[in-house]
């Protein structure tokens, strides 16, 4: 019986094994995408704030320097209100955090 792992080789695919920081980044990105479609969902705005706080806590335990800075930018944007501009800033921030997290996991830095 041949058991070979199935690898997703698409550009935006997440690694199979994610640590807590990776899960938070991906979940935050999903919530931001949801808020882009349903901007009036207050519970998801609160959830997004909690995810950013979790990323800040996890990133402070590691040697990441960029992740906390980007998470602070997203946190500052979230404090400005619940507008489409804030959602776009959050989506961009989570995209950047995911790329940095993937690069760190691959050993690039």
C-alpha positions as CSV (number, residue, x, y, z in Angstrom):
1,X,0.0,0.0,0.0
2,X,1.6,3.3,-1.1
3,X,0.8,6.2,1.1
4,X,2.0,9.5,-0.4
5,X,1.0,12.8,1.0
6,X,-1.0,15.1,-1.2
7,X,0.6,18.5,-1.5
8,X,-1.3,21.5,-2.6
9,X,1.1,23.4,-4.9
10,X,-1.1,26.4,-5.6
11,X,0.5,29.8,-5.0
12,X,-1.7,30.8,-2.0
13,X,-1.9,27.4,-0.4
14,X,-1.0,27.2,3.3
15,X,1.5,24.7,4.6
16,X,-0.1,21.5,5.9
17,X,1.2,21.9,9.4
18,X,0.5,25.3,10.9
19,X,1.5,26.6,14.3
20,X,-0.7,28.8,16.3
21,X,0.6,32.0,14.6
22,X,-0.1,30.6,11.1
23,X,-3.6,29.6,12.1
24,X,-4.3,33.1,13.5
25,X,-3.0,34.7,10.4
26,X,-5.1,32.5,8.1
27,X,-8.2,32.9,10.3
28,X,-7.8,36.6,10.4
29,X,-7.5,36.7,6.6
30,X,-10.7,34.7,6.3
31,X,-12.6,36.9,8.7
32,X,-11.4,40.0,6.8
33,X,-12.6,38.5,3.6
34,X,-16.0,37.8,5.2
35,X,-16.2,41.4,6.5
36,X,-15.5,42.6,2.9
37,X,-18.8,40.9,2.0
38,X,-20.8,41.5,5.2
39,X,-19.4,44.7,6.7
40,X,-22.2,45.1,9.3
41,X,-21.4,41.9,11.3
42,X,-20.2,43.4,14.7
43,X,-19.3,40.0,16.1
44,X,-16.8,39.4,13.3
45,X,-15.3,42.8,13.9
46,X,-14.8,41.9,17.5
47,X,-13.4,38.5,16.5
48,X,-10.9,40.2,14.1
49,X,-9.7,42.4,17.0
50,X,-9.2,39.3,19.1
51,X,-7.2,37.6,16.4
52,X,-4.9,40.6,16.0
53,X,-4.4,40.6,19.8
54,X,-3.5,36.9,19.6
55,X,-1.1,37.5,16.8
56,X,0.6,40.2,18.8
57,X,1.0,37.8,21.8
58,X,2.3,34.9,19.7
59,X,4.7,37.1,17.6
60,X,6.1,38.6,20.8
61,X,7.2,35.1,21.9
62,X,9.1,34.6,18.6
63,X,11.9,36.5,17.0
64,X,9.6,38.0,14.4
65,X,10.1,41.8,14.1
66,X,7.8,42.5,11.1
67,X,4.8,40.6,12.3
68,X,4.2,42.6,15.4
69,X,4.6,45.9,13.5
70,X,2.1,44.8,10.8
71,X,-0.3,43.6,13.5
72,X,-0.1,46.9,15.2
73,X,-0.9,48.7,11.9
74,X,-4.0,46.4,11.6
75,X,-5.0,47.1,15.2
76,X,-4.7,50.8,14.7
77,X,-6.8,50.6,11.5
78,X,-9.5,48.5,13.4
79,X,-9.7,51.3,16.1
80,X,-10.7,53.8,13.4
81,X,-14.1,52.2,12.8
82,X,-15.9,49.7,10.7
83,X,-15.5,50.9,7.1
84,X,-14.6,49.2,3.8
85,X,-11.2,51.0,3.9
86,X,-10.5,49.4,7.3
87,X,-11.4,46.0,5.8
88,X,-9.1,46.5,2.9
89,X,-6.2,47.6,5.2
90,X,-6.9,44.5,7.3
91,X,-6.9,42.2,4.3
92,X,-3.6,43.7,3.1
93,X,-2.1,43.4,6.5
94,X,-3.1,39.7,6.8
95,X,-1.7,39.0,3.3
96,X,1.6,40.5,4.4
97,X,1.6,38.6,7.7
98,X,0.9,35.3,5.9
99,X,3.7,35.8,3.5
100,X,6.2,36.6,6.3
101,X,5.0,33.6,8.3
102,X,5.4,31.3,5.3
103,X,8.9,32.7,4.5
104,X,9.9,32.2,8.2
105,X,8.5,28.6,8.1
106,X,10.5,27.8,4.9
107,X,13.7,29.0,6.4
108,X,14.2,32.1,4.2
109,X,14.8,34.2,7.3
